[in-house]
Amino acid sequence: MGFSNLVADGISMGVGDYISTSAELSYAKAERRREEWEYDNYIEGEKREMVELFRDRGLSKRDAKKVINILSTNKEHFIDLMMVEELGMMSPDPDESPAKHGVVTFLSFVVFGLVPLLSYLLAYMINPEANFDDLFIVAIILTGVTLFGLGTVTSRFTTESWYKGGFYMFLNGGLAAAASYLIGYMISEIVNVDDTECTDPYTGTMSFSG
């Protein structure tokens, strides 16, 4: 059950990322086409808009006009500038692939999602009669170490120190896991699920000790 849920959630996340990236890319391309049309058909109006934006940033009207007149001679760069200044978005990257985003998200979700299940999988392969209550503690430790490690890697791309990045990721994942566990516990209490009931994470079958 655990593995099937993991794969299903991974597919959902991957498809969701693909759809959102595709929509964002399509919107950016449409806006760039509009800016290109305005450059070709209404360049003076676009220049006046850019002059006003530069004046809002502190330039004098004379200096803003001078800068815009120079920048507007390069169509591609000027359109990129209009995209950022007027719309607050970067021009679409022609090499960006929504499918790649989806696949990376799916694989990342599955790989990191496997960590808490590894202890159960390995224990079942070695000894099908293993005590899954003890393995639950092992799964928690593995998950915590993985979250902290992921945070330290992420901190390499930010200004945060490695230990802060690791701690914040650990805290975020820990709170989410605790909330999920508590919700599941409360639901089991509401529907009166027997405490001795256990789902084998490798086979997905239910077993009862009482």
Helices and strands as residue ranges (DSSP letters): H 2-41, H 43-56, H 61-71, H 75-82, I 83-87, H 98-126, H 132-155, H 162-190, E 197-199, E 206-208
